[in-house]
Amino acid sequence: MEPTVRVVCLCASWCGVCRDFVSQYQETMRATPGVVFDWYDIEDDVERLGDVDVESFPCILIGVQGEPVFFGPITPNRGSLELLIQRAPNMAPLPQSQVDRDRLETILRIK
């Protein structure tokens, strides 16, 4: 069985970098149909996301089988995102001490 990979982009509507990145994110979505994608505005979706600490945009959360394996800012281009997605099934889960894993796991479960 193929691992379930979920990619969540955390951005803000006021962020010009995020607005510029959205088209590349959508192109990646269309090019990788076996991956689940979501895009959340950290201010508009605060009730759903809770208190998640985003230091730079775009911030990407990637989960495999519900386990967070990557959380952080990326270079806002399609190539960087696609490389992370390709590597995700082989990444180790993030350690509890590095991030608030409970919060990240909750975000990965949002439908």
C-alpha positions in Angstrom: 0.0 0.0 0.0 1.3 3.5 -0.9 1.9 5.8 2.0 -0.7 8.6 2.4 1.1 11.9 2.0 -0.6 15.1 3.0 0.8 18.6 2.3 -0.5 21.6 4.1 0.6 25.1 3.2 0.2 27.7 6.0 0.1 31.2 4.7 -1.5 34.6 5.1 -3.6 36.6 2.7 -1.5 39.7 3.4 1.7 37.9 2.4 2.9 38.8 -1.1 5.2 35.7 -1.2 2.2 33.5 -0.5 0.0 35.1 -3.1 2.8 34.6 -5.7 3.3 30.9 -4.5 -0.3 29.9 -4.8 -0.2 29.2 -8.6 2.9 27.0 -8.2 1.2 25.2 -5.3 -1.8 24.5 -7.5 0.3 23.3 -10.3 2.0 20.8 -8.0 -1.4 19.7 -6.8 -2.5 18.9 -10.3 0.9 17.1 -11.1 0.7 14.8 -8.0 -2.8 13.3 -7.8 -1.9 10.7 -5.2 -1.1 13.4 -2.6 -3.7 15.3 -0.4 -3.2 19.0 -0.4 -4.6 21.8 1.7 -4.0 25.6 2.0 -4.8 27.4 5.2 -4.6 31.1 6.1 -3.1 31.2 9.6 -5.4 34.2 10.5 -8.6 33.2 8.8 -8.4 29.6 9.8 -7.2 30.1 13.4 -10.2 28.3 14.9 -9.3 25.2 12.9 -5.5 25.4 13.2 -5.2 26.5 16.8 -2.0 28.2 18.0 0.6 27.2 15.4 3.9 29.0 15.3 4.8 30.1 11.8 7.9 32.2 11.5 8.3 32.5 7.7 6.1 32.0 4.7 5.3 29.8 2.9 5.3 27.3 5.7 4.8 23.7 4.7 3.6 20.8 6.9 4.0 17.3 5.4 2.6 14.2 7.0 2.9 10.6 6.0 0.3 8.3 7.4 -0.7 11.1 9.8 2.8 11.5 11.2 4.4 14.9 10.7 7.7 14.5 8.8 8.4 18.1 7.8 7.4 21.5 9.2 9.0 24.7 8.2 9.4 27.4 5.5 10.5 26.5 2.0 11.8 28.4 -1.0 8.6 29.4 -2.7 8.9 27.4 -5.9 7.4 24.3 -7.3 10.7 22.4 -7.5 11.4 22.8 -3.8 7.9 21.6 -2.9 8.0 18.6 -5.3 11.4 17.5 -4.0 10.0 17.5 -0.4 7.0 15.5 -1.5 9.2 12.9 -3.3 11.3 12.5 -0.2 8.5 12.5 2.4 7.8 8.8 2.5 11.4 8.1 3.5 11.6 10.9 6.1 11.5 10.1 9.8 8.7 11.5 11.9 9.6 14.8 13.6 10.8 14.4 17.2 8.4 15.6 19.9 11.0 17.9 21.3 11.5 19.8 18.1 7.9 20.9 17.5 4.5 20.7 19.0 3.7 17.3 17.4 0.2 17.2 18.9 -0.7 20.5 17.2 0.8 19.3 13.9 -1.0 15.9 14.0 -4.3 17.8 14.7 -3.7 20.0 11.6 -3.0 16.8 9.5 -6.4 15.4 10.6 -8.4 18.5 9.5 -10.8 17.6 6.7 
